[in-house]
Amino acid sequence: MNEGKQNPTAPNSPNTAKTEPVAYGYCSWHRGYSIDIRIISVDEQGSGPGGAQSACGPCRDQHDLIPFSDRP
């Protein structure tokens, strides 16, 4: 059996470099795709689909946006 020689806990390993997963998606503020997307607001509806507004890191900083999951 051939087992890989990679060390999953190596210091420069991508698995240990970040504590949170990085999401790629559409930023509603600069209207383009980017990495590090976080949901800012959720639009709920009684019937039919709702929606969500997401923002990338630079837009969150520029517009002082607080991610939905970080709110009390």
Buried (B, 14 or more C-beta within 10 A) or exposed (E): EEEEEEEEEEEEEEEEEEEEEEEEBBBBBBEEEBEBBBBBBEEEEEEEEEEEBBBBBEBBEEEEBEBBEEEE
